[in-house]
Amino acid sequence: MSEGMSIDEIAKAMIENKAILTEALISQEDVTPQELLEYMSGETPTGDKTTISDVIMHRWLLLHELAELKHLKLRGFFISRRLVWDSYLDVLEAHIAATAVELKMATKHGDQEWVRSRVELIPSWLEDSDMPPELRSALLNLLEHYKR
């Protein structure tokens, strides 16, 4: 949900988090503030309530969303507010890949509380009846790896 966030505010958050994004191999050329805003402006089948404001105010959420969009763009997708609806399984795959990046970086930077809180969400993601077996397996691997 976009809730009136400006492109400039998103760009500022991306610049402020440039070091972590660069460390995660995400550059300013990979995803634009406009693409992030467009993507976050769409509704989701799961009713996700994460807002663009939430994302730009937290470095790990920002990293997650940008990693997700980079993954989708590398697979040839055009970023739009309908992407989640039009290519749900591909977005799920990108979401899991982005979660792996987010957890790896948060762990590397010693943010165990964040890692713990995000890992606690994985069981609810496994409840998605549309989750294909290979993605379910990837989630279980993340859960097992970060529960240690």
C-alpha atoms as one frame of an Amber mdcrd trajectory, in Angstrom:
protein
   0.000   0.000   0.000   1.469   3.325  -1.041  -0.293   5.728   1.396   0.968
   8.913  -0.292   4.684   8.216   0.003   6.783  10.303  -2.386   9.420   9.062
  -4.803  11.902  11.402  -3.093  11.269   9.799   0.314  11.814   6.344  -1.158
  14.979   7.471  -2.971  16.287   8.989   0.269  15.737   5.697   2.138  17.543
   3.827  -0.622  20.497   6.230  -0.428  20.598   6.044   3.379  20.785   2.241
   3.150  23.151   2.144   0.170  25.956   0.370   2.072  23.767  -2.568   3.077
  22.104  -2.724  -0.332  25.490  -2.724  -2.050  26.712  -5.438   0.302  23.661
  -7.479  -0.732  24.541  -6.835  -4.401  21.626  -4.490  -5.044  22.458  -1.276
  -6.858  20.408   1.824  -7.556  20.211   0.684 -11.187  18.595  -2.629 -10.207
  15.343  -1.221  -8.827  14.017   2.317  -8.997  12.026   4.131  -6.321   9.179
   4.336  -8.848   9.154   0.551  -9.244   9.090   0.013  -5.494   6.204   2.453
  -5.123   4.276   0.855  -7.992   4.779  -2.659  -6.621   3.814  -1.677  -3.088
   0.692   0.112  -4.373  -0.992  -3.134  -5.347  -3.250  -5.343  -3.281  -2.097
  -8.857  -2.408  -4.012 -12.158  -2.382  -2.882 -12.710   1.209  -4.035  -9.303
   2.443  -0.505  -8.276   3.448  -0.702  -5.004   5.378   2.956  -3.979   5.015
   3.032  -0.411   3.739   5.643   1.487   1.764   6.162   3.586   4.888   6.928
   0.421   6.881   9.401  -0.605   4.197  11.356   2.615   3.918  11.556   2.991
   7.687  13.218  -0.385   8.233  16.410  -1.370   6.463  15.699  -5.099   6.444
  12.221  -4.647   4.967  13.657  -2.281   2.366  16.365  -4.794   1.551  13.755
  -7.544   1.317  11.478  -5.663  -1.087  14.340  -4.495  -3.293  15.823  -8.017
  -3.405  12.378  -9.358  -4.330  11.992  -6.837  -7.138  15.523  -7.423  -8.419
  14.809 -11.157  -8.528  11.610 -10.570 -10.490  13.255  -8.152 -12.902  16.113
 -10.585 -13.549  13.464 -13.126 -14.500  12.073 -10.664 -17.054   9.031  -9.340
 -15.212   7.748  -5.808 -15.635   7.115  -4.327 -12.195   3.504  -3.299 -11.674
   0.891  -3.160  -8.953  -0.780  -6.210 -10.581   2.345  -8.377 -10.613   1.402
 -10.290  -7.461  -1.969 -11.196  -8.982  -0.658 -11.893 -12.479   2.329 -14.043
 -11.457   1.646 -15.175  -7.905   3.906 -18.248  -7.879   6.819 -16.290  -9.349
   6.315 -13.602  -6.704   6.276 -16.294  -3.993   9.592 -17.596  -5.305  11.036
 -14.067  -5.320   9.690 -13.507  -1.798  11.481 -16.590  -0.511  14.713 -15.635
  -2.288  14.442 -12.132  -0.794  13.807 -13.595   2.653  17.024 -15.601   2.347
  18.957 -12.416   1.472  17.291 -10.459   4.285  17.999 -13.126   6.913  21.588
 -13.567   5.760  22.305  -9.835   5.932  20.513  -9.309   9.263  22.475 -12.226
  10.723  25.740 -10.858   9.341  24.983  -7.513  10.984  24.077  -9.114  14.315
  20.365  -8.325  14.301  19.268 -11.597  15.880  16.016 -10.129  17.169  14.953
  -9.285  13.604  16.006 -12.709  12.344  14.040 -14.394  15.116  10.908 -12.322
  14.430  11.040 -13.023  10.694  11.730 -16.747  11.117   8.647 -16.922  13.347
   6.568 -15.850  10.312   7.688 -18.736   8.103   5.221 -21.312   9.517   2.338
 -19.030   8.504   3.761 -18.809   4.973   3.809 -22.600   4.857   0.042 -22.567
   5.420  -0.510 -21.080   1.931  -2.367 -23.820   0.055  -0.940 -22.513  -3.240
   2.657 -23.017  -2.066   4.343 -25.451  -4.484   6.408 -28.285  -2.960   9.769
 -26.870  -4.111   9.026 -23.504  -2.476   7.718 -25.226   0.641  11.035 -27.083
   0.769  12.986 -23.807   0.447  10.975 -22.322   3.331  11.575 -25.386   5.486
  15.309 -25.096   4.759  15.294 -21.450   5.854  13.333 -22.358   8.973  15.727
 -25.154   9.858  18.849 -23.060   9.151  17.779 -20.025  11.204  16.106 -21.870
  14.074  19.540 -23.063  15.203
